[in-house]
Amino acid sequence: ESFDDRMKRITKLGKQNNIEALVKEAQLEDVSPEMVAFAASKSKDLGNAAFQRKEYKEALDYYAGALVGSAPEKEKIYSNRSACFFQLGNYTDALIEATKAIKENRAWSKGYFRAGRAALEMEYYDEALEMFEKGLEKEA
């Protein structure tokens, strides 16, 4: 199987949100870290394109594929997933994904902003204020 064919197959698994198959692919001995990083990057790009088209459920599928293996900048993927859930009106999952972004990179302000927005919509005003304040601290 050629590199390009394998990348197409891995990207398709990401689109299908087939996490188990993606994990198995990542664990295969002949899968290089570069190949996993390429697949994750491609899935992220496809997710970003779907988000721009306001196809938030499709974007979520692509972003799930971008989380496979040791993908770089996972906080951005979780943040993007949070934005998708927010746009879909699913504020609980938006908050969960924002929390994952914060755990990945506590110094990145955007995770706190996403968490604050979700908490605000859920009428958790004290928590929202705390998240916004922490986010502003990271910007200073």
HELIX and SHEET records of a PDB file:
HELIX    1   1 PHE A    3  LYS A   15  1                                  13    
HELIX    2   2 ILE A   19  GLN A   27  1                                   9    
HELIX    3   3 PRO A   33  GLN A   52  1                                  20    
HELIX    4   4 TYR A   56  ALA A   66  1                                  11    
HELIX    5   5 LYS A   74  GLN A   87  1                                  14    
HELIX    6   6 TYR A   91  GLU A  104  1                                  14    
HELIX    7   7 SER A  109  GLU A  121  1                                  13    
HELIX    8   8 TYR A  125  GLU A  139  1                                  15    
END                                                                             
